[in-house]
Amino acid sequence: NFLGYERTDGKVGIRNHVLITAYGSCSSETARIIANQVQGATNIINQNGCAQVRGDLKITMDILSGLAANPNVYGTV
């Protein structure tokens, strides 16, 4: 038996995390504190975001979007 989670888009994951992440480093500590208080939640510390130039910001947002789309992530805040 497969003990994973089937997503509505057909993907499957073996974990069911809620991802709490911040747009920039200024709010990453707040995201970490919230994730520690929610069972099943995890966070990703983003050291970028604040005062990034357009090209760098796009890379950061692409990475955060890719992490949020991971099949082991149930939802993202």
Buried (B, 14 or more C-beta within 10 A) or exposed (E): EEEBBEEEEEEEBEEEBBBBBBBBBEBBEEBBEBBEEEEEBBBBEBEBBBEBEEEEBEEBBEEBEEBBEEBBBBEBB
